[in-house]
Amino acid sequence: MVIHPFLIKFVGSYVTNKDMLLKKKFLWALLLGSIYLSGCSKKSVVSSGSEYREDLSLVRPHYEYVEPTVGKKPANPNATSPKTPPKADPDKPLYVNKRLETVLDTMARQNKSIRYINGFRIQIYVGNVRQEADAAKSYIYQAFPDLNPYVSYSQPTYRVKIGDFMYRSDAEQYLEMIREQYSSAVILPDRVEIKRSLMVNPVSEHN
């Protein structure tokens, strides 16, 4: 009997495919079985009959309880009494105080010797007519008695300045009122007298 070669090839491929399917099924069964067995395995549990015996008293910390006392401070043997500051010897002169007083006196004398500082004045008149300069001076004496007028002459020009202002802001407040009479009035920097600048009254007193 002659078997056709095609039939042999077909049977061989069928057997090979069947073996592969069996191998795959076997592997899957083996994997699922191992998972099932690992899940169902019992954990090792120490039986209640066995007792753990070990002496831990050597490693346990020991504390002594001291009952606190209310209202009483515990006596501290290491506490020292508060130190009293050393008393100054009345016979020994205090050189530091004397030197300080000397320096302060020197500064006070220097401050008293300073009469002028850089400040501001309001110039209300510039012209060649002496009568107009005198009229401006008289107006300031009457309208603003706390402001001192200063008349200077440099041939042929008369200048009338008023006030001793430390700060420009103070001069600006007076400038508004003075411009009602002298519209060309301007603020100029100048050397002013300290005592007179302190005597200038606030603008509110003139209203």
DOBADO-97266 format. One record per residue (C-alpha): y, x, z; residue number from 1. Coordinates in steps of 0.25 Angstrom, whole numbers, plus 2048, in hexadecimal, padded with zeros to 3 digits. Each point is the difference from the previous one (the first is absolute). Layout:
// DOBADO-97266
     Y     X     Z   seq
     Y     X     Z   NUM
...
***
This chain:
// DOBADO-97266
     Y     X     Z   seq
   800   800   800     1
   80D   806   7FC     2
   80C   7FD   809     3
   80D   7FF   7F9     4
   80A   80B   804     5
   80B   7F6   802     6
   7F8   7F8   80A     7
   7FD   80D   808     8
   80F   803   801     9
   803   7F2   804    10
   7F6   800   80B    11
   805   80D   805    12
   80E   7FC   801    13
   7FC   7F3   807    14
   7F8   808   80A    15
   80C   80A   803    16
   80A   7F4   802    17
   7F6   7FA   809    18
   7FF   80C   809    19
   80F   802   801    20
   801   7F2   804    21
   7F6   802   80B    22
   806   80C   805    23
   80E   7F9   801    24
   7FA   7F5   808    25
   7F9   80A   809    26
   80C   807   803    27
   808   7F3   803    28
   7F5   7FC   809    29
   800   80D   807    30
   80F   800   802    31
   800   7F1   805    32
   7F5   803   809    33
   806   80D   806    34
   80D   7F7   803    35
   7F8   7F5   806    36
   7F9   80A   809    37
   80C   807   805    38
   807   7F3   803    39
   7F4   7FB   808    40
   7FD   80D   807    41
   802   7FE   80F    42
   80A   809   807    43
   7FB   808   80B    44
   804   7FA   80E    45
   7FF   806   80D    46
   7F6   7F8   808    47
   806   7FA   80C    48
   7F5   806   808    49
   805   80E   7FE    50
   80C   804   80A    51
   80A   80A   7FD    52
   801   80A   80C    53
   80A   80B   800    54
   809   804   80C    55
   80F   7FF   7FB    56
   806   802   80E    57
   803   80E   7FD    58
   809   7FE   7F4    59
   807   7F3   805    60
   80F   802   805    61
   802   7FE   80E    62
   80D   7F9   805    63
   806   7FE   80E    64
   807   7F3   803    65
   80D   801   808    66
   806   7F3   804    67
   80F   800   7FD    68
   80A   7FE   80C    69
   80B   7F6   7FD    70
   80E   804   805    71
   7FD   80E   804    72
   801   80C   7F8    73
   7F5   80A   801    74
   804   80C   806    75
   800   80C   7F7    76
   7FE   80D   807    77
   805   808   7F3    78
   80D   7F8   800    79
   80C   808   804    80
   80D   7FB   807    81
   80C   7FE   7F6    82
   808   80C   7FF    83
   80E   7FF   805    84
   80B   806   7F7    85
   806   80C   805    86
   80D   7FE   807    87
   80C   807   7FB    88
   806   80B   809    89
   80E   7FB   804    90
   804   80F   801    91
   7FC   804   7F2    92
   80A   7FC   7F6    93
   7FC   7F7   7F4    94
   803   809   7F4    95
   7FB   7F6   7F6    96
   80A   7F5   804    97
   80B   80A   801    98
   7FE   805   7F2    99
   7FE   7F2   7FB   100
   80D   7FC   806   101
   807   80C   7FA   102
   7FB   7FD   7F2   103
   805   7F1   801   104
   80D   804   805   105
   802   809   7F4   106
   7FC   7F5   7F6   107
   80A   7F7   807   108
   80B   809   7FF   109
   7FC   803   7F1   110
   800   7F1   7FD   111
   80E   7FE   807   112
   806   80B   7F7   113
   7FB   7F9   7F3   114
   80C   7F6   7FD   115
   7FE   7FD   7F1   116
   7F4   7FD   7F8   117
   7FE   7FC   7F1   118
   803   7F1   7FE   119
   808   7F6   7F8   120
   80F   7FB   7FF   121
   806   7F5   7F8   122
   80B   804   7F6   123
   80A   7F4   7FF   124
   80C   807   7F9   125
   803   80B   7F6   126
   80E   801   7FB   127
   80D   807   7FF   128
   808   7F6   808   129
   802   803   80F   130
   804   7F2   804   131
   7F3   7FA   7FA   132
   7F8   80A   808   133
   807   7FD   80D   134
   7FE   7F1   7FD   135
   7F1   802   7FE   136
   800   808   80D   137
   807   7F4   808   138
   7F7   7F6   7FA   139
   7F3   807   805   140
   807   801   80E   141
   802   7F1   800   142
   7F3   7FB   7F9   143
   7F6   80A   805   144
   805   807   80D   145
   7F3   807   802   146
   801   807   7F3   147
   809   80D   800   148
   808   802   7F4   149
   802   80E   7FA   150
   80B   803   7F7   151
   800   80D   7F8   152
   80A   806   7F6   153
   7FD   809   7F4   154
   80D   801   7F8   155
   802   7F6   7FA   156
   7F5   7F7   804   157
   7FE   7F8   80D   158
   7F2   7FC   805   159
   7FD   7F6   80B   160
   7F2   800   805   161
   7FB   7F8   80C   162
   7F4   800   80A   163
   7F6   80A   805   164
   7F2   7FB   7FC   165
   7F4   807   803   166
   7F8   7F7   7F6   167
   804   7FB   7F2   168
   7FA   7F2   803   169
   80B   7FF   80B   170
   80B   804   7F7   171
   7FB   7F6   7F5   172
   801   7F4   80A   173
   80F   803   802   174
   802   803   7F1   175
   7FE   7F1   7FD   176
   80B   7FC   809   177
   80A   80B   7FC   178
   7FE   7FD   7F1   179
   807   7F2   803   180
   80D   808   802   181
   7FD   80D   7F8   182
   7F6   7FD   7F5   183
   7FF   80F   7FB   184
   7FB   805   80E   185
   7F4   809   7FF   186
   7F6   807   80A   187
   801   80F   800   188
   7F8   80B   808   189
   808   807   80A   190
   800   807   80D   191
   801   7F6   80B   192
   803   801   80F   193
   7F4   7FC   809   194
   807   7F9   80B   195
   808   7F7   7F7   196
   7F4   7FD   7F8   197
   7F9   7FB   80D   198
   80D   7F7   802   199
   7FF   7F8   7F3   200
   7FD   7F2   803   201
   7F6   7F7   7F8   202
   805   7F8   7F5   203
   7FC   7F3   806   204
   80B   802   80B   205
   80A   7FF   7F5   206
   7FB   7F3   7FB   207
***
